[in-house]
């Protein structure tokens, strides 16, 4: 970029200490809400991965997408269907079954017909 800094998130981006809001962050404190996790293993990686999966599979959550929802109710329904498909229809390669089966909520992989039959 001639005469200025490159945009954030690109090669050659500004360092974290030069970030526009870095002066607002005083520190980070990890607080256990439930359970007894190992403090060295606390991370947001699973949440960030879930957010990435949601954004890549649902155009409604991608910036400047044409698949936006005009009403909150439509967004809520689309999100509910996405979560259902992710948990009940999709066999995950790491666990070789659906998350619903792994948690004991389902005995087999569901189909869309199973959803609408119940």
Secondary structure, DSSP 8 states (H G I E B T S, - for coil): -TTS---TTSTT---GGGSTTGGG---------SS---GGG--SHHHHHHHHHHHHH-GGGSTT-S---SSHHHHHHHHHHHHHIIIII--BTTTTB-HHHHTTS-SS---HHHHHH-
